[in-house]
Structures are given as C-alpha cells and as structure tokens.
Amino acid sequence: MSETSGPSGPSHTGRHRAAAYRLVDHGLVTTGFTVTPSEDGRWIELSGTCPGCEVRVSYAWTYAATRHPSMRPRPASPAGARELATAFCECGHAHPERPAGAWGQGCGAFWQVEVP
C-alpha cells in the first residue's frame, strides 16, 4: 500500500526586497502563482512571488482535517463560483518596522489566489 506524503511548511528562495513591514491586503492575485493539487486531493501547493517583498514563496494547504462520519460535507459551491485561498508572506526575513508580537515571519503582505 502506498502513501502520499503530506504538505511541507512554507519555503522561500531567490531575490528579496527589504521592504518595511506593512500589513497590506494585495487582493486577488491572478498571475504569477501556480496551484498544484496533491495526487490524493487532500492538499494543494501554491508557488509564486510575494507581492510585498518579491521573494519566491511556496506553501501547502490541507483542505480539511479528518472528518467524523457524523459531520455533513461542505455544501457544493454554486456553478461558476470561485474558491479562494488566502496566502501570507512567510519569507523569514527581518523586515524593518516590524511590531513586537506581529504574527508570522514575513513582510506583512497577504493576498488571495483562486484554487481548483
């Protein structure tokens, strides 16, 4: 019996712009990201460039925790509806003006991408 490995944590590579920390919603990003579902359909991998600090990022999301048989499935989305995932910068760089206790390890940018 084969097993599909689970998603890994965020990773980053390449160029990085040392922008000051700013909590900014960049909205729906429609270009520059790829969304790849796992073979078993339990998670997706998102890869692209952070719109805040321009570092190449890669994330994995699981769709849901294991469901108990008594839980009802999520209702189907209406025809033509888009499902969005929110990504946030996890570049790991020390951005200037980062407030103490700020969540995450990035520049403060977050954005949405369409998922299959």
C-alpha positions in Angstrom: 0.0 0.0 0.0 1.5 3.4 -1.0 1.1 6.6 1.0 1.1 10.1 -0.3 3.3 12.4 1.8 1.7 15.4 3.4 2.4 19.0 2.8 5.6 20.7 3.9 5.9 24.0 5.6 6.4 27.3 3.8 9.7 27.8 1.9 11.3 30.8 0.2 14.0 31.3 -2.4 15.5 33.9 -4.7 15.5 37.7 -4.6 14.2 39.6 -1.6 13.3 43.3 -1.3 14.0 44.6 2.2 10.6 46.5 2.4 9.4 47.9 5.7 6.8 45.7 7.4 3.3 46.7 6.4 0.1 44.7 6.9 -1.3 45.0 3.4 -4.0 43.1 1.6 -2.9 42.8 -2.1 -6.3 41.4 -3.1 -6.8 38.7 -5.7 -3.6 37.9 -7.5 -4.4 36.3 -10.8 -0.9 35.9 -12.4 2.5 34.6 -11.2 1.2 31.8 -9.0 0.8 28.1 -9.7 -1.6 25.9 -7.7 -0.9 22.2 -7.8 -3.2 19.7 -6.1 -1.7 16.6 -4.4 -2.4 13.3 -6.1 -4.8 12.2 -3.3 -6.6 15.6 -3.3 -6.0 16.3 0.4 -3.8 19.4 -0.1 -2.6 21.9 -2.6 0.8 23.6 -3.1 0.9 27.2 -4.0 4.1 28.7 -5.5 4.7 32.3 -6.7 6.3 35.7 -5.8 5.2 37.6 -2.7 3.7 40.9 -3.9 5.2 42.7 -0.9 8.8 41.8 -0.7 9.2 39.9 -4.0 10.6 36.7 -2.6 9.7 33.4 -4.2 7.4 31.5 -1.8 5.9 28.1 -1.7 3.1 27.0 0.6 1.0 23.9 1.1 -2.6 23.8 2.4 -4.7 20.9 3.6 -8.3 21.2 2.6 -9.7 19.9 5.9 -9.0 18.0 9.0 -10.1 14.4 9.1 -13.9 14.4 9.3 -16.0 12.3 11.7 -18.7 10.3 9.8 -21.4 12.3 11.5 -20.2 15.6 10.1 -22.0 16.8 7.0 -19.9 17.5 3.9 -19.4 21.1 2.9 -22.1 22.3 0.5 -21.1 22.5 -3.1 -20.2 25.9 -4.4 -22.7 27.4 -6.9 -21.8 26.9 -10.5 -19.2 29.4 -11.7 -18.2 30.4 -8.1 -14.5 30.8 -7.4 -12.9 29.3 -4.4 -10.1 31.5 -3.0 -7.3 30.7 -0.6 -5.5 33.5 1.4 -1.8 33.4 1.4 0.6 35.5 3.5 4.3 36.2 3.4 6.4 33.8 5.4 9.8 34.9 3.9 11.6 34.6 7.2 13.5 37.9 6.7 13.7 40.6 9.4 11.7 43.4 7.9 12.3 46.9 9.4 9.4 48.5 11.5 8.0 45.0 12.3 5.9 45.5 15.5 6.6 43.3 18.5 4.3 40.3 18.6 3.4 40.5 14.9 2.0 37.3 13.6 4.0 35.2 11.1 7.6 35.7 9.8 7.2 37.9 6.8 6.7 41.4 5.4 3.0 41.6 6.4 1.7 41.1 2.8 -1.3 38.8 2.3 -3.3 38.0 -0.9 -5.8 35.7 -2.4 -5.4 33.1 -5.2 -8.0 31.0 -6.9 -7.8 27.3 -6.1 -9.2 24.3 -8.1 
